[in-house]
């Protein structure tokens, strides 16, 4: 082998050795590097936090009365309509009174008959008493047999009993007169309160039957300028409400307008629908403008707590729990759980690496949570999600 050829072979072997050594070193370094990470972040800020409870409900008048009828008959007159203002005692409808007037006349006739029967019974009783007195006198003089005296005594007692029966019949007849007159009075339907007619379910000529229950003819609201909202509050939230609490609500008719109210009562009676338990929180509402109407659906918001100018942590950062293997690949130890119920571990992003930060939290509005203890400041970056970037590692290329 010539010397030039030997030198070229030697140089080729040296180049191969150098390249192989560089590849081996690179692979070893790659095994020791950490993967590149992708982070989703959110910023800490400062401002107010309102803890809220939401519930839906239905508007209704404070007092509403169903006006019915206690007798059956044909409707002769309807004197009010929807939205008609009425006063207490005002006639709002009448049934045909002919049958009721006939019943009153018949009851009065029966009363006269009973009075006549009573007078007859009294006269017979008086006559029987006089016969008894004569019989007793004759018996004392030994001029009458004992059997005749017993007959006179029995006649007197029967006559007295007939008087008692006639008196009872007279009382029954008097009661029948009162009942007939009451039924005649029931044929005239009046408003029991001052208010507004909300609904009317009867027309002229219609026959109403009150045999089993009093049919409802009108629904009258006492004062629509004061209303209430009956809301359904879940059992998990009802403990956070209290009477006197100010609340706001909206209705579909005025979606851009917020109405205010005050919690008057939190009722203890539960309502269970498909195993969901709710409680009625009653809200008093001022409806001076008469915009709100009975039956409207109200979406109410109760402010149960308020903090002003506090450090706010996004709830997504509080929910984030990093993967332990990813942290180990970054050389970061996983912190242990906190003992305090209000303490949390969150992850801040510093120099493109996540670092655990212990904080204590207060109230939340569902999106942001108050920080009550910790070293975070407005503008700090928090990690809400992290994942390894595919195909890349720090230290390569």
Secondary structure, DSSP 8 states (H G I E B T S, - for coil): --HHHHHHHHHHHHHHHHHHHHHHHHHHHHHHS-EEEEEEEEE-EEEEEEEEEEEEEEEEESSEEEEE-SS-EEEEEE---TT-EE-TT-EEEEE--HHHHHHHHHHHHHHHHHHHHHHHHHHHHHHHHHHHHHHHHHHHTT-S-HHHHHHHHHHHHHHHHHHHHHHHHHHHHHHHHHHHHHHHHHTEEE-SSSEEEEEE---TT-EE--SSS--EEEEEES-TTEEEEEEEEETTTGGG--TT-EEEEEETTEEEEEEEEEEEEEEEEEEEETTEEEEEEEEEEE-TT----TT-EEEEEEEEEEEEEEEEEEHHHHH----HHHHHHTT-------SSTTEEEEEEEETTEEEEEEEEEEEE-SSEEEEEESS--TT-EEEEEEEEEEEEETT--
